[in-house]
Amino acid sequence: MATSKVEYLGNLSTKCTHVKSGVEIITDAPIDNKGKGASFSPTDLMATSYASCLITIIGIYCQEHAIEFNFCNAEVTKIMGSAPRRIAELQIDLDFTQNNWSDAIQKRVKRAGETCPVAKSVNSEMKIEFVYHF
């Protein structure tokens, strides 16, 4: 069964539909690549997916190890490269300050999150910079 369907809407936009839930996301090419920047670009989604996946894996890890996990916000900065055009760097700033974790738990959580499936799927040449706030 397909995971998603993508329909070209014209003018460098697509409609992406999650098959199982029917949830839709509209994408638009970024301003620096002939688009309007009216929505997430495909590379914005990839960058955002990295942080979302990391946080989800931390949530799973915490559930499996009876660690209370009530708060996380992330800010993602995507830096594009050229020749070829690609995501050259991601800067992910993660705020876990309201969880009151010990140093030992912080280390375990960081290690778990950084092994998320998206992290294991991106090009190893992409620079990833994490800033953790505990």
N, C-alpha and C positions, 0 to 999 in steps of 0.2 A: 504494500500500500504506500502511496506517495506521502511524503511529509508535508509538502506544500505545493501550491500552484502559483505561478507568476504570470501575470497578464500585462503586456505592454499597453499603456494608456495613451501613448503619444507624447510628444514634447519632453522626452527623456524621463518620463515617469512610469512606474510600474505599480500594480496592485498585487500584493503577496497575500495569499490566503492559506492559513494553517488548516489542513484538510480535516483533522479530527474535531477541532473546535469551531471552525468557521471564522476565527478572528482574522481581521485584515490589517495590513500595514501598507501605507502608500509610501513609495520612495520617490526621490527626485534627485537628479544630478546636482552636485554641489556647484556653487557659484564659480569656483575656480576651475570647473571643468564643463562649462557651457550650460549649466543648469540654473534654476531659479533659487535653489536652496530652500524650497518650500516645505521640505520634510527631511527625514533621515535619508542620507545617501546610502547606497549599498555598503560603502566602507565605514560609514557611521554605525550601521547596524553591526558590522563585524567588531568594531572597537567596543561598542556597547555590550555585545554578546560576551566579550572576554570578561568584563567586570561582572555581568549578571551570572555567568557560569561560575566564576570564582566564588561569589557570594553564595550561590546555591549549593556548591560543594561544601563550603564551610557550614552551611545550615544542616546538610546531611551528616557531616562529621559530628557536629554538636549533638544532633538527635541520637546518633549511634553511641555517643560517649557521655550522655546525660549532662551535657554542658548547656547552661542557660544562654540562649542567643536571642536577644530581643531587639537589637538595633544595629543597623549598618547603613551608611550612605556612601556612595562612591561618586567621584567626579572623574570623568575620562577625557583626556586630551589626546587627539589623534594628530600625528604629524605625518604629512605625506612626503614621499620621495619621488624622484623622477628618474627616467632612463633605466628601467621601466617605471611607469607610474605605479605606485604601491603605497601601502602603509609602511612607513619606515620606522615609526616609533609610536608607542603608546605610553602615556603617563597616567597612572591610575592612583588616585588619592582616596584612601579608604578610611572612613571614620567609624571606629568601633568603640568610641569612648564611653558609651552608656552601658557596656556589658560588664565592666568591673572584673575583667579576667586577670588571673595571676600571670606572672611572666612565663611560667611553664605552659599554661594554656595558650597564651598568645603565640608562642613558638609553634605549638602543635597545630593551631588553627591556620597560621600563615603557611606552614608546610603543606597542609591538606589543600588549601585553596589554590595554591600555585601548581597543583597537579591536575587541575580541572581539564576536561576534554578539549575545550577551546584552546587552552594553553598548549596542549599536546598536538594541536592541529595546525598551528600557525607556523609560518616560515621561521626557521631558527635564526635567520639574519635580522629579523625584526627586533629592535631594541625595546625591552619592556622595563619600565621603571615604576616601582611601587613605593608609595609613601603610606605608612600605617600610622594611625592615631589610635592609641588605646587608652 
